[in-house]
Amino acid sequence: MAEPILYSFRRCPYAMRARMALLVSGTVCELREVLLRDKPAELIAASPKATVPVLVLPAGRVIDESLDVMRWALARHDPEGWLDGDDRALIASYDSAFKHHLDRAKYPQRYDDDAVDHRAEALAMLVELDRRLASRAYLCGDRRTLSDAAIMPFVRQFAAIDRAWFDAQPLPAVHRWLAALIASPLFEQTMRGFQRWSAGQPASWLT
């Protein structure tokens, strides 16, 4: 029986969260690691917007939004109860406002904008997140759920802009939460390296 095909890029936060949900759900996929600056024709044919992740199901259906990939996988099998912690409003705020400030703090030359101002705006959102995490281990309770997996890759990316600065910020609960998620065996498995895919080469598998 054919398995789904996942087009992915290891360092993309959207692809990271899709891979996490696929792994925790036990969904076996053929993984096609691509370079975003040199996208294969097969990716573009599957999804003309040609961003990752793109999940192609055996029957031909294409899912090309990361949150949709996560929810599809977890609807099939959710052994850790991740869907119990699907805080759509919180996730949307990080996909929109936080991502907006993250991009401009990380790439000010690309946006011709003030990185310091955007870093401050992103930090303000993390202060609120820290308050939420002060009384719980994860965003929706005492175990990780979809909300943690959906948001963590963007916080991780923000932290990496200037790690020394980030570590010096008074965000003890966020620091603890982020460190726990990054240190988990699931994230280690998520970030496993794969050879760049090209047509005709032996398949790689996300398992």
Protein Blocks (a to p, Z undefined) as FASTA:
>chain_A
ZZddddddfklmklmmmmmmmmmnopacddddddfklccfklmmmmmnlpacddddfkop
acfbfklmmmmmmmmocfkommmmccfklmmmmmmmmmmmmmmmmmmmlnopafklmmmm
mmmmmmmmmmmmmmofbfnbjbdcfklmmmmmmmmmmmmmmmmlmmmpccfklmmmmmmm
mmpmklmmmmpccddddehiacdddZZ
